[in-house]
Amino acid sequence: MAHSALIGVLVGGAISFTVQRLESQRATRVSRTHRLHETWQSAESLIHRVKAAHVLRDNMDSPDPVGFMSLMSDESSLAADDQFALTRI
C-alpha cells in the first residue's frame, strides 16, 4: 500500500510540475507578444513604418525595382536612415 501511495505522490508531483511549467511558458509567450505589440504601436515604430512604406513604394514604382537585399547593399543609393527604417520594420 505504501508503494502505491509513493507512486501516486510522484505521479501527482510530476503532473503538477508539468502544468506549472506549461503555464509559465504560456505566460512568457503572452508577455512577449504584448511587448511586441507595444513596440509595433509605438511612435518611433510608426515613423519607421511610414518611412519604410515610402521607400518600398518608390522602389516598386521605379522602372527597375530591386529586391530587399539590393536595397540594403552598399551600392544602394538609399540614405542610411531609410535603410535603418527598412531593417526596423
PDB file of N, CA, C and O in Angstrom:
ATOM      1  N   MET A   1       0.817  -1.185   0.000  1.00  0.00           N
ATOM      2  CA  MET A   1       0.000   0.000   0.000  1.00  0.00           C
ATOM      3  C   MET A   1       0.868   1.259   0.000  1.00  0.00           C
ATOM      4  O   MET A   1       0.555   2.217  -0.707  1.00  0.00           O
ATOM      5  N   ALA A   2       1.938   1.275   0.770  1.00  0.00           N
ATOM      6  CA  ALA A   2       2.825   2.428   0.834  1.00  0.00           C
ATOM      7  C   ALA A   2       3.488   2.669  -0.513  1.00  0.00           C
ATOM      8  O   ALA A   2       3.740   3.808  -0.907  1.00  0.00           O
ATOM      9  N   HIS A   3       3.765   1.568  -1.213  1.00  0.00           N
ATOM     10  CA  HIS A   3       4.371   1.672  -2.535  1.00  0.00           C
ATOM     11  C   HIS A   3       3.427   2.392  -3.501  1.00  0.00           C
ATOM     12  O   HIS A   3       3.870   3.244  -4.271  1.00  0.00           O
ATOM     13  N   SER A   4       2.144   2.062  -3.469  1.00  0.00           N
ATOM     14  CA  SER A   4       1.151   2.706  -4.337  1.00  0.00           C
ATOM     15  C   SER A   4       1.006   4.183  -3.991  1.00  0.00           C
ATOM     16  O   SER A   4       0.857   5.018  -4.883  1.00  0.00           O
ATOM     17  N   ALA A   5       1.050   4.508  -2.709  1.00  0.00           N
ATOM     18  CA  ALA A   5       0.922   5.898  -2.286  1.00  0.00           C
ATOM     19  C   ALA A   5       2.118   6.707  -2.771  1.00  0.00           C
ATOM     20  O   ALA A   5       1.972   7.839  -3.231  1.00  0.00           O
ATOM     21  N   LEU A   6       3.306   6.110  -2.662  1.00  0.00           N
ATOM     22  CA  LEU A   6       4.511   6.793  -3.121  1.00  0.00           C
ATOM     23  C   LEU A   6       4.454   7.054  -4.630  1.00  0.00           C
ATOM     24  O   LEU A   6       4.818   8.136  -5.090  1.00  0.00           O
ATOM     25  N   ILE A   7       4.003   6.077  -5.384  1.00  0.00           N
ATOM     26  CA  ILE A   7       3.863   6.246  -6.843  1.00  0.00           C
ATOM     27  C   ILE A   7       2.840   7.339  -7.135  1.00  0.00           C
ATOM     28  O   ILE A   7       3.050   8.162  -8.026  1.00  0.00           O
ATOM     29  N   GLY A   8       1.739   7.353  -6.392  1.00  0.00           N
ATOM     30  CA  GLY A   8       0.710   8.384  -6.574  1.00  0.00           C
ATOM     31  C   GLY A   8       1.255   9.776  -6.305  1.00  0.00           C
ATOM     32  O   GLY A   8       0.954  10.716  -7.041  1.00  0.00           O
ATOM     33  N   VAL A   9       2.059   9.916  -5.250  1.00  0.00           N
ATOM     34  CA  VAL A   9       2.661  11.214  -4.922  1.00  0.00           C
ATOM     35  C   VAL A   9       3.635  11.637  -6.015  1.00  0.00           C
ATOM     36  O   VAL A   9       3.649  12.799  -6.421  1.00  0.00           O
ATOM     37  N   LEU A  10       4.446  10.703  -6.489  1.00  0.00           N
ATOM     38  CA  LEU A  10       5.409  11.023  -7.545  1.00  0.00           C
ATOM     39  C   LEU A  10       4.704  11.427  -8.845  1.00  0.00           C
ATOM     40  O   LEU A  10       5.092  12.399  -9.494  1.00  0.00           O
ATOM     41  N   VAL A  11       3.677  10.680  -9.213  1.00  0.00           N
ATOM     42  CA  VAL A  11       2.929  10.993 -10.435  1.00  0.00           C
ATOM     43  C   VAL A  11       2.232  12.342 -10.281  1.00  0.00           C
ATOM     44  O   VAL A  11       2.239  13.158 -11.203  1.00  0.00           O
ATOM     45  N   GLY A  12       1.630  12.574  -9.115  1.00  0.00           N
ATOM     46  CA  GLY A  12       0.966  13.860  -8.859  1.00  0.00           C
ATOM     47  C   GLY A  12       1.959  15.012  -8.913  1.00  0.00           C
ATOM     48  O   GLY A  12       1.657  16.072  -9.462  1.00  0.00           O
ATOM     49  N   GLY A  13       3.131  14.810  -8.350  1.00  0.00           N
ATOM     50  CA  GLY A  13       4.158  15.842  -8.386  1.00  0.00           C
ATOM     51  C   GLY A  13       4.624  16.117  -9.808  1.00  0.00           C
ATOM     52  O   GLY A  13       4.830  17.272 -10.183  1.00  0.00           O
ATOM     53  N   ALA A  14       4.788  15.079 -10.590  1.00  0.00           N
ATOM     54  CA  ALA A  14       5.219  15.238 -11.978  1.00  0.00           C
ATOM     55  C   ALA A  14       4.160  15.994 -12.780  1.00  0.00           C
ATOM     56  O   ALA A  14       4.485  16.868 -13.585  1.00  0.00           O
ATOM     57  N   ILE A  15       2.907  15.654 -12.556  1.00  0.00           N
ATOM     58  CA  ILE A  15       1.814  16.340 -13.263  1.00  0.00           C
ATOM     59  C   ILE A  15       1.765  17.808 -12.848  1.00  0.00           C
ATOM     60  O   ILE A  15       1.625  18.690 -13.695  1.00  0.00           O
ATOM     61  N   SER A  16       1.879  18.068 -11.564  1.00  0.00           N
ATOM     62  CA  SER A  16       1.854  19.433 -11.059  1.00  0.00           C
ATOM     63  C   SER A  16       3.011  20.246 -11.640  1.00  0.00           C
ATOM     64  O   SER A  16       2.819  21.386 -12.063  1.00  0.00           O
ATOM     65  N   PHE A  17       4.197  19.668 -11.662  1.00  0.00           N
ATOM     66  CA  PHE A  17       5.370  20.339 -12.227  1.00  0.00           C
ATOM     67  C   PHE A  17       5.145  20.663 -13.700  1.00  0.00           C
ATOM     68  O   PHE A  17       5.443  21.768 -14.154  1.00  0.00           O
ATOM     69  N   THR A  18       4.617  19.697 -14.437  1.00  0.00           N
ATOM     70  CA  THR A  18       4.383  19.889 -15.868  1.00  0.00           C
ATOM     71  C   THR A  18       3.365  20.995 -16.114  1.00  0.00           C
ATOM     72  O   THR A  18       3.566  21.835 -16.992  1.00  0.00           O
ATOM     73  N   VAL A  19       2.284  21.007 -15.357  1.00  0.00           N
ATOM     74  CA  VAL A  19       1.251  22.030 -15.520  1.00  0.00           C
ATOM     75  C   VAL A  19       1.813  23.409 -15.185  1.00  0.00           C
ATOM     76  O   VAL A  19       1.556  24.372 -15.906  1.00  0.00           O
ATOM     77  N   GLN A  20       2.574  23.512 -14.105  1.00  0.00           N
ATOM     78  CA  GLN A  20       3.164  24.797 -13.726  1.00  0.00           C
ATOM     79  C   GLN A  20       4.151  25.276 -14.788  1.00  0.00           C
ATOM     80  O   GLN A  20       4.195  26.463 -15.110  1.00  0.00           O
ATOM     81  N   ARG A  21       4.925  24.368 -15.319  1.00  0.00           N
ATOM     82  CA  ARG A  21       5.899  24.753 -16.350  1.00  0.00           C
ATOM     83  C   ARG A  21       5.189  25.221 -17.616  1.00  0.00           C
ATOM     84  O   ARG A  21       5.584  26.224 -18.210  1.00  0.00           O
ATOM     85  N   LEU A  22       4.155  24.513 -18.031  1.00  0.00           N
ATOM     86  CA  LEU A  22       3.401  24.915 -19.226  1.00  0.00           C
ATOM     87  C   LEU A  22       2.748  26.275 -19.010  1.00  0.00           C
ATOM     88  O   LEU A  22       2.734  27.101 -19.922  1.00  0.00           O
ATOM     89  N   GLU A  23       2.211  26.519 -17.828  1.00  0.00           N
ATOM     90  CA  GLU A  23       1.597  27.813 -17.534  1.00  0.00           C
ATOM     91  C   GLU A  23       2.636  28.931 -17.540  1.00  0.00           C
ATOM     92  O   GLU A  23       2.364  30.032 -18.017  1.00  0.00           O
ATOM     93  N   SER A  24       3.809  28.651 -17.018  1.00  0.00           N
ATOM     94  CA  SER A  24       4.884  29.636 -17.018  1.00  0.00           C
ATOM     95  C   SER A  24       5.304  29.959 -18.451  1.00  0.00           C
ATOM     96  O   SER A  24       5.519  31.125 -18.782  1.00  0.00           O
ATOM     97  N   GLN A  25       5.420  28.956 -19.291  1.00  0.00           N
ATOM     98  CA  GLN A  25       5.782  29.175 -20.697  1.00  0.00           C
ATOM     99  C   GLN A  25       4.699  29.968 -21.422  1.00  0.00           C
ATOM    100  O   GLN A  25       5.003  30.840 -22.237  1.00  0.00           O
ATOM    101  N   ARG A  26       3.434  29.665 -21.126  1.00  0.00           N
ATOM    102  CA  ARG A  26       2.323  30.397 -21.742  1.00  0.00           C
ATOM    103  C   ARG A  26       2.361  31.860 -21.317  1.00  0.00           C
ATOM    104  O   ARG A  26       2.189  32.752 -22.148  1.00  0.00           O
ATOM    105  N   ALA A  27       2.585  32.113 -20.030  1.00  0.00           N
ATOM    106  CA  ALA A  27       2.651  33.489 -19.537  1.00  0.00           C
ATOM    107  C   ALA A  27       3.815  34.243 -20.187  1.00  0.00           C
ATOM    108  O   ALA A  27       3.687  35.429 -20.494  1.00  0.00           O
ATOM    109  N   THR A  28       4.929  33.578 -20.395  1.00  0.00           N
ATOM    110  CA  THR A  28       6.080  34.198 -21.056  1.00  0.00           C
ATOM    111  C   THR A  28       5.737  34.562 -22.495  1.00  0.00           C
ATOM    112  O   THR A  28       6.090  35.647 -22.958  1.00  0.00           O
ATOM    113  N   ARG A  29       5.051  33.663 -23.211  1.00  0.00           N
ATOM    114  CA  ARG A  29       4.660  33.951 -24.600  1.00  0.00           C
ATOM    115  C   ARG A  29       3.682  35.114 -24.664  1.00  0.00           C
ATOM    116  O   ARG A  29       3.798  35.971 -25.540  1.00  0.00           O
ATOM    117  N   VAL A  30       2.718  35.155 -23.746  1.00  0.00           N
ATOM    118  CA  VAL A  30       1.746  36.254 -23.727  1.00  0.00           C
ATOM    119  C   VAL A  30       2.456  37.571 -23.452  1.00  0.00           C
ATOM    120  O   VAL A  30       2.175  38.574 -24.109  1.00  0.00           O
ATOM    121  N   SER A  31       3.365  37.580 -22.496  1.00  0.00           N
ATOM    122  CA  SER A  31       4.120  38.788 -22.161  1.00  0.00           C
ATOM    123  C   SER A  31       4.962  39.250 -23.342  1.00  0.00           C
ATOM    124  O   SER A  31       5.002  40.443 -23.643  1.00  0.00           O
ATOM    125  N   ARG A  32       5.628  38.332 -24.007  1.00  0.00           N
ATOM    126  CA  ARG A  32       6.464  38.670 -25.163  1.00  0.00           C
ATOM    127  C   ARG A  32       5.605  39.240 -26.293  1.00  0.00           C
ATOM    128  O   ARG A  32       5.996  40.211 -26.942  1.00  0.00           O
ATOM    129  N   THR A  33       4.449  38.646 -26.527  1.00  0.00           N
ATOM    130  CA  THR A  33       3.544  39.127 -27.572  1.00  0.00           C
ATOM    131  C   THR A  33       3.054  40.533 -27.236  1.00  0.00           C
ATOM    132  O   THR A  33       2.966  41.391 -28.114  1.00  0.00           O
ATOM    133  N   HIS A  34       2.740  40.765 -25.973  1.00  0.00           N
ATOM    134  CA  HIS A  34       2.281  42.084 -25.548  1.00  0.00           C
ATOM    135  C   HIS A  34       3.378  43.136 -25.750  1.00  0.00           C
ATOM    136  O   HIS A  34       3.100  44.234 -26.232  1.00  0.00           O
ATOM    137  N   ARG A  35       4.610  42.808 -25.389  1.00  0.00           N
ATOM    138  CA  ARG A  35       5.725  43.745 -25.583  1.00  0.00           C
ATOM    139  C   ARG A  35       5.943  44.023 -27.072  1.00  0.00           C
ATOM    140  O   ARG A  35       6.201  45.163 -27.458  1.00  0.00           O
ATOM    141  N   LEU A  36       5.840  42.988 -27.909  1.00  0.00           N
ATOM    142  CA  LEU A  36       5.999  43.171 -29.353  1.00  0.00           C
ATOM    143  C   LEU A  36       4.909  44.095 -29.891  1.00  0.00           C
ATOM    144  O   LEU A  36       5.186  44.966 -30.715  1.00  0.00           O
ATOM    145  N   HIS A  37       3.678  43.910 -29.431  1.00  0.00           N
ATOM    146  CA  HIS A  37       2.570  44.760 -29.863  1.00  0.00           C
ATOM    147  C   HIS A  37       2.818  46.210 -29.438  1.00  0.00           C
ATOM    148  O   HIS A  37       2.608  47.130 -30.228  1.00  0.00           O
ATOM    149  N   GLU A  38       3.263  46.418 -28.195  1.00  0.00           N
ATOM    150  CA  GLU A  38       3.549  47.775 -27.732  1.00  0.00           C
ATOM    151  C   GLU A  38       4.661  48.421 -28.557  1.00  0.00           C
ATOM    152  O   GLU A  38       4.583  49.604 -28.891  1.00  0.00           O
ATOM    153  N   THR A  39       5.682  47.654 -28.879  1.00  0.00           N
ATOM    154  CA  THR A  39       6.777  48.178 -29.695  1.00  0.00           C
ATOM    155  C   THR A  39       6.271  48.547 -31.084  1.00  0.00           C
ATOM    156  O   THR A  39       6.607  49.609 -31.609  1.00  0.00           O
ATOM    157  N   TRP A  40       5.468  47.678 -31.675  1.00  0.00           N
ATOM    158  CA  TRP A  40       4.952  47.915 -33.023  1.00  0.00           C
ATOM    159  C   TRP A  40       4.067  49.156 -33.058  1.00  0.00           C
ATOM    160  O   TRP A  40       4.053  49.882 -34.053  1.00  0.00           O
ATOM    161  N   GLN A  41       3.326  49.403 -31.973  1.00  0.00           N
ATOM    162  CA  GLN A  41       2.412  50.538 -31.930  1.00  0.00           C
ATOM    163  C   GLN A  41       3.068  51.830 -31.435  1.00  0.00           C
ATOM    164  O   GLN A  41       2.400  52.862 -31.367  1.00  0.00           O
ATOM    165  N   SER A  42       4.330  51.798 -31.095  1.00  0.00           N
ATOM    166  CA  SER A  42       4.997  52.981 -30.559  1.00  0.00           C
ATOM    167  C   SER A  42       5.145  54.065 -31.624  1.00  0.00           C
ATOM    168  O   SER A  42       5.088  53.792 -32.823  1.00  0.00           O
ATOM    169  N   ALA A  43       5.336  55.292 -31.163  1.00  0.00           N
ATOM    170  CA  ALA A  43       5.521  56.422 -32.088  1.00  0.00           C
ATOM    171  C   ALA A  43       6.785  56.236 -32.927  1.00  0.00           C
ATOM    172  O   ALA A  43       6.795  56.547 -34.118  1.00  0.00           O
ATOM    173  N   GLU A  44       7.849  55.728 -32.303  1.00  0.00           N
ATOM    174  CA  GLU A  44       9.094  55.509 -33.046  1.00  0.00           C
ATOM    175  C   GLU A  44       8.886  54.492 -34.165  1.00  0.00           C
ATOM    176  O   GLU A  44       9.371  54.679 -35.281  1.00  0.00           O
ATOM    177  N   SER A  45       8.169  53.427 -33.862  1.00  0.00           N
ATOM    178  CA  SER A  45       7.918  52.405 -34.879  1.00  0.00           C
ATOM    179  C   SER A  45       7.046  52.959 -35.999  1.00  0.00           C
ATOM    180  O   SER A  45       7.235  52.612 -37.164  1.00  0.00           O
ATOM    181  N   LEU A  46       6.104  53.808 -35.656  1.00  0.00           N
ATOM    182  CA  LEU A  46       5.243  54.402 -36.680  1.00  0.00           C
ATOM    183  C   LEU A  46       6.071  55.211 -37.671  1.00  0.00           C
ATOM    184  O   LEU A  46       5.843  55.140 -38.878  1.00  0.00           O
ATOM    185  N   ILE A  47       7.026  55.975 -37.164  1.00  0.00           N
ATOM    186  CA  ILE A  47       7.897  56.765 -38.038  1.00  0.00           C
ATOM    187  C   ILE A  47       8.652  55.843 -38.994  1.00  0.00           C
ATOM    188  O   ILE A  47       8.740  56.127 -40.189  1.00  0.00           O
ATOM    189  N   HIS A  48       9.192  54.750 -38.480  1.00  0.00           N
ATOM    190  CA  HIS A  48       9.937  53.813 -39.329  1.00  0.00           C
ATOM    191  C   HIS A  48       9.013  53.108 -40.321  1.00  0.00           C
ATOM    192  O   HIS A  48       9.399  52.879 -41.467  1.00  0.00           O
ATOM    193  N   ARG A  49       7.801  52.764 -39.892  1.00  0.00           N
ATOM    194  CA  ARG A  49       6.861  52.098 -40.805  1.00  0.00           C
ATOM    195  C   ARG A  49       6.485  53.017 -41.957  1.00  0.00           C
ATOM    196  O   ARG A  49       6.422  52.575 -43.105  1.00  0.00           O
ATOM    197  N   VAL A  50       6.234  54.293 -41.667  1.00  0.00           N
ATOM    198  CA  VAL A  50       5.864  55.240 -42.724  1.00  0.00           C
ATOM    199  C   VAL A  50       7.030  55.428 -43.688  1.00  0.00           C
ATOM    200  O   VAL A  50       6.848  55.412 -44.905  1.00  0.00           O
ATOM    201  N   LYS A  51       8.237  55.606 -43.132  1.00  0.00           N
ATOM    202  CA  LYS A  51       9.423  55.796 -43.975  1.00  0.00           C
ATOM    203  C   LYS A  51       9.667  54.558 -44.839  1.00  0.00           C
ATOM    204  O   LYS A  51       9.942  54.680 -46.032  1.00  0.00           O
ATOM    205  N   ALA A  52       9.567  53.371 -44.243  1.00  0.00           N
ATOM    206  CA  ALA A  52       9.775  52.129 -44.993  1.00  0.00           C
ATOM    207  C   ALA A  52       8.718  51.973 -46.087  1.00  0.00           C
ATOM    208  O   ALA A  52       9.027  51.524 -47.191  1.00  0.00           O
ATOM    209  N   ALA A  53       7.483  52.340 -45.785  1.00  0.00           N
ATOM    210  CA  ALA A  53       6.413  52.246 -46.793  1.00  0.00           C
ATOM    211  C   ALA A  53       6.727  53.143 -47.988  1.00  0.00           C
ATOM    212  O   ALA A  53       6.521  52.745 -49.135  1.00  0.00           O
ATOM    213  N   HIS A  54       7.223  54.349 -47.723  1.00  0.00           N
ATOM    214  CA  HIS A  54       7.575  55.259 -48.824  1.00  0.00           C
ATOM    215  C   HIS A  54       8.734  54.701 -49.650  1.00  0.00           C
ATOM    216  O   HIS A  54       8.701  54.730 -50.880  1.00  0.00           O
ATOM    217  N   VAL A  55       9.752  54.198 -48.965  1.00  0.00           N
ATOM    218  CA  VAL A  55      10.910  53.644 -49.679  1.00  0.00           C
ATOM    219  C   VAL A  55      10.481  52.471 -50.553  1.00  0.00           C
ATOM    220  O   VAL A  55      10.872  52.382 -51.716  1.00  0.00           O
ATOM    221  N   LEU A  56       9.682  51.581 -49.994  1.00  0.00           N
ATOM    222  CA  LEU A  56       9.246  50.406 -50.761  1.00  0.00           C
ATOM    223  C   LEU A  56       8.310  50.787 -51.901  1.00  0.00           C
ATOM    224  O   LEU A  56       8.373  50.199 -52.981  1.00  0.00           O
ATOM    225  N   ARG A  57       7.441  51.771 -51.668  1.00  0.00           N
ATOM    226  CA  ARG A  57       6.546  52.214 -52.739  1.00  0.00           C
ATOM    227  C   ARG A  57       7.350  52.860 -53.864  1.00  0.00           C
ATOM    228  O   ARG A  57       7.102  52.603 -55.042  1.00  0.00           O
ATOM    229  N   ASP A  58       8.315  53.699 -53.491  1.00  0.00           N
ATOM    230  CA  ASP A  58       9.169  54.325 -54.520  1.00  0.00           C
ATOM    231  C   ASP A  58       9.927  53.261 -55.312  1.00  0.00           C
ATOM    232  O   ASP A  58      10.081  53.378 -56.528  1.00  0.00           O
ATOM    233  N   ASN A  59      10.395  52.231 -54.623  1.00  0.00           N
ATOM    234  CA  ASN A  59      11.112  51.151 -55.302  1.00  0.00           C
ATOM    235  C   ASN A  59      10.191  50.428 -56.281  1.00  0.00           C
ATOM    236  O   ASN A  59      10.572  50.161 -57.420  1.00  0.00           O
ATOM    237  N   MET A  60       8.986  50.115 -55.832  1.00  0.00           N
ATOM    238  CA  MET A  60       8.060  49.388 -56.715  1.00  0.00           C
ATOM    239  C   MET A  60       7.603  50.240 -57.893  1.00  0.00           C
ATOM    240  O   MET A  60       7.330  49.711 -58.970  1.00  0.00           O
ATOM    241  N   ASP A  61       7.518  51.557 -57.696  1.00  0.00           N
ATOM    242  CA  ASP A  61       7.095  52.451 -58.776  1.00  0.00           C
ATOM    243  C   ASP A  61       8.232  52.794 -59.740  1.00  0.00           C
ATOM    244  O   ASP A  61       7.986  53.383 -60.792  1.00  0.00           O
ATOM    245  N   SER A  62       9.448  52.442 -59.403  1.00  0.00           N
ATOM    246  CA  SER A  62      10.578  52.759 -60.271  1.00  0.00           C
ATOM    247  C   SER A  62      10.545  51.854 -61.511  1.00  0.00           C
ATOM    248  O   SER A  62       9.941  50.782 -61.478  1.00  0.00           O
ATOM    249  N   PRO A  63      11.182  52.276 -62.583  1.00  0.00           N
ATOM    250  CA  PRO A  63      11.191  51.469 -63.805  1.00  0.00           C
ATOM    251  C   PRO A  63      11.911  50.127 -63.602  1.00  0.00           C
ATOM    252  O   PRO A  63      11.623  49.150 -64.294  1.00  0.00           O
ATOM    253  N   ASP A  64      12.837  50.091 -62.659  1.00  0.00           N
ATOM    254  CA  ASP A  64      13.608  48.870 -62.427  1.00  0.00           C
ATOM    255  C   ASP A  64      13.653  48.558 -60.926  1.00  0.00           C
ATOM    256  O   ASP A  64      14.678  48.780 -60.282  1.00  0.00           O
ATOM    257  N   PRO A  65      12.543  48.043 -60.361  1.00  0.00           N
ATOM    258  CA  PRO A  65      12.533  47.759 -58.926  1.00  0.00           C
ATOM    259  C   PRO A  65      13.538  46.654 -58.574  1.00  0.00           C
ATOM    260  O   PRO A  65      13.797  45.754 -59.373  1.00  0.00           O
ATOM    261  N   VAL A  66      14.092  46.745 -57.369  1.00  0.00           N
ATOM    262  CA  VAL A  66      15.078  45.768 -56.909  1.00  0.00           C
ATOM    263  C   VAL A  66      14.559  45.070 -55.657  1.00  0.00           C
ATOM    264  O   VAL A  66      13.600  45.518 -55.028  1.00  0.00           O
ATOM    265  N   GLY A  67      15.210  43.970 -55.311  1.00  0.00           N
ATOM    266  CA  GLY A  67      14.842  43.220 -54.123  1.00  0.00           C
ATOM    267  C   GLY A  67      15.387  43.852 -52.853  1.00  0.00           C
ATOM    268  O   GLY A  67      16.173  44.798 -52.899  1.00  0.00           O
ATOM    269  N   PHE A  68      14.962  43.319 -51.734  1.00  0.00           N
ATOM    270  CA  PHE A  68      15.349  43.854 -50.432  1.00  0.00           C
ATOM    271  C   PHE A  68      16.861  43.874 -50.257  1.00  0.00           C
ATOM    272  O   PHE A  68      17.417  44.871 -49.796  1.00  0.00           O
ATOM    273  N   MET A  69      17.526  42.798 -50.615  1.00  0.00           N
ATOM    274  CA  MET A  69      18.976  42.732 -50.429  1.00  0.00           C
ATOM    275  C   MET A  69      19.692  43.790 -51.268  1.00  0.00           C
ATOM    276  O   MET A  69      20.703  44.345 -50.838  1.00  0.00           O
ATOM    277  N   SER A  70      19.178  44.064 -52.443  1.00  0.00           N
ATOM    278  CA  SER A  70      19.776  45.111 -53.270  1.00  0.00           C
ATOM    279  C   SER A  70      19.538  46.486 -52.658  1.00  0.00           C
ATOM    280  O   SER A  70      20.413  47.350 -52.715  1.00  0.00           O
ATOM    281  N   LEU A  71      18.362  46.695 -52.073  1.00  0.00           N
ATOM    282  CA  LEU A  71      18.093  47.958 -51.393  1.00  0.00           C
ATOM    283  C   LEU A  71      19.053  48.174 -50.225  1.00  0.00           C
ATOM    284  O   LEU A  71      19.438  49.305 -49.927  1.00  0.00           O
ATOM    285  N   MET A  72      19.433  47.087 -49.572  1.00  0.00           N
ATOM    286  CA  MET A  72      20.260  47.174 -48.375  1.00  0.00           C
ATOM    287  C   MET A  72      21.754  47.073 -48.675  1.00  0.00           C
ATOM    288  O   MET A  72      22.571  47.162 -47.759  1.00  0.00           O
ATOM    289  N   SER A  73      22.115  46.891 -49.921  1.00  0.00           N
ATOM    290  CA  SER A  73      23.530  46.708 -50.263  1.00  0.00           C
ATOM    291  C   SER A  73      24.299  48.024 -50.181  1.00  0.00           C
ATOM    292  O   SER A  73      23.712  49.105 -50.141  1.00  0.00           O
ATOM    293  N   ASP A  74      25.616  47.907 -50.158  1.00  0.00           N
ATOM    294  CA  ASP A  74      26.478  49.084 -50.114  1.00  0.00           C
ATOM    295  C   ASP A  74      26.338  49.939 -51.369  1.00  0.00           C
ATOM    296  O   ASP A  74      26.577  51.146 -51.329  1.00  0.00           O
ATOM    297  N   GLU A  75      25.955  49.323 -52.473  1.00  0.00           N
ATOM    298  CA  GLU A  75      25.819  50.048 -53.731  1.00  0.00           C
ATOM    299  C   GLU A  75      24.488  50.793 -53.834  1.00  0.00           C
ATOM    300  O   GLU A  75      24.269  51.555 -54.776  1.00  0.00           O
ATOM    301  N   SER A  76      23.616  50.571 -52.876  1.00  0.00           N
ATOM    302  CA  SER A  76      22.305  51.197 -52.912  1.00  0.00           C
ATOM    303  C   SER A  76      22.423  52.709 -52.741  1.00  0.00           C
ATOM    304  O   SER A  76      23.314  53.201 -52.049  1.00  0.00           O
ATOM    305  N   SER A  77      21.523  53.425 -53.373  1.00  0.00           N
ATOM    306  CA  SER A  77      21.529  54.885 -53.251  1.00  0.00           C
ATOM    307  C   SER A  77      20.662  55.356 -52.073  1.00  0.00           C
ATOM    308  O   SER A  77      20.472  56.558 -51.886  1.00  0.00           O
ATOM    309  N   LEU A  78      20.144  54.426 -51.292  1.00  0.00           N
ATOM    310  CA  LEU A  78      19.304  54.794 -50.153  1.00  0.00           C
ATOM    311  C   LEU A  78      20.125  55.468 -49.058  1.00  0.00           C
ATOM    312  O   LEU A  78      21.277  55.112 -48.807  1.00  0.00           O
ATOM    313  N   ALA A  79      19.508  56.437 -48.426  1.00  0.00           N
ATOM    314  CA  ALA A  79      20.137  57.084 -47.274  1.00  0.00           C
ATOM    315  C   ALA A  79      20.182  56.089 -46.113  1.00  0.00           C
ATOM    316  O   ALA A  79      19.389  55.150 -46.053  1.00  0.00           O
ATOM    317  N   ALA A  80      21.102  56.308 -45.213  1.00  0.00           N
ATOM    318  CA  ALA A  80      21.276  55.400 -44.068  1.00  0.00           C
ATOM    319  C   ALA A  80      20.007  55.317 -43.222  1.00  0.00           C
ATOM    320  O   ALA A  80      19.660  54.238 -42.740  1.00  0.00           O
ATOM    321  N   ASP A  81      19.309  56.442 -43.034  1.00  0.00           N
ATOM    322  CA  ASP A  81      18.105  56.395 -42.210  1.00  0.00           C
ATOM    323  C   ASP A  81      16.977  55.631 -42.904  1.00  0.00           C
ATOM    324  O   ASP A  81      16.134  55.035 -42.234  1.00  0.00           O
ATOM    325  N   ASP A  82      16.953  55.641 -44.238  1.00  0.00           N
ATOM    326  CA  ASP A  82      15.971  54.828 -44.964  1.00  0.00           C
ATOM    327  C   ASP A  82      16.291  53.344 -44.805  1.00  0.00           C
ATOM    328  O   ASP A  82      15.389  52.532 -44.601  1.00  0.00           O
ATOM    329  N   GLN A  83      17.557  52.991 -44.898  1.00  0.00           N
ATOM    330  CA  GLN A  83      17.952  51.598 -44.693  1.00  0.00           C
ATOM    331  C   GLN A  83      17.636  51.154 -43.264  1.00  0.00           C
ATOM    332  O   GLN A  83      17.189  50.027 -43.047  1.00  0.00           O
ATOM    333  N   PHE A  84      17.867  52.031 -42.296  1.00  0.00           N
ATOM    334  CA  PHE A  84      17.568  51.711 -40.908  1.00  0.00           C
ATOM    335  C   PHE A  84      16.071  51.472 -40.724  1.00  0.00           C
ATOM    336  O   PHE A  84      15.671  50.538 -40.029  1.00  0.00           O
ATOM    337  N   ALA A  85      15.246  52.312 -41.344  1.00  0.00           N
ATOM    338  CA  ALA A  85      13.798  52.140 -41.248  1.00  0.00           C
ATOM    339  C   ALA A  85      13.378  50.786 -41.811  1.00  0.00           C
ATOM    340  O   ALA A  85      12.541  50.098 -41.227  1.00  0.00           O
ATOM    341  N   LEU A  86      13.960  50.407 -42.941  1.00  0.00           N
ATOM    342  CA  LEU A  86      13.627  49.112 -43.536  1.00  0.00           C
ATOM    343  C   LEU A  86      14.013  47.953 -42.620  1.00  0.00           C
ATOM    344  O   LEU A  86      13.259  46.990 -42.479  1.00  0.00           O
ATOM    345  N   THR A  87      15.178  48.046 -42.005  1.00  0.00           N
ATOM    346  CA  THR A  87      15.607  46.939 -41.129  1.00  0.00           C
ATOM    347  C   THR A  87      14.775  46.901 -39.860  1.00  0.00           C
ATOM    348  O   THR A  87      14.548  45.820 -39.316  1.00  0.00           O
ATOM    349  N   ARG A  88      14.317  48.034 -39.376  1.00  0.00           N
ATOM    350  CA  ARG A  88      13.485  48.051 -38.171  1.00  0.00           C
ATOM    351  C   ARG A  88      12.147  47.374 -38.417  1.00  0.00           C
ATOM    352  O   ARG A  88      11.608  46.699 -37.539  1.00  0.00           O
ATOM    353  N   ILE A  89      11.619  47.561 -39.618  1.00  0.00           N
ATOM    354  CA  ILE A  89      10.310  47.005 -39.926  1.00  0.00           C
ATOM    355  C   ILE A  89      10.450  45.618 -40.512  1.00  0.00           C
ATOM    356  O   ILE A  89       9.448  44.981 -40.838  1.00  0.00           O
TER     357      ILE A  89
END
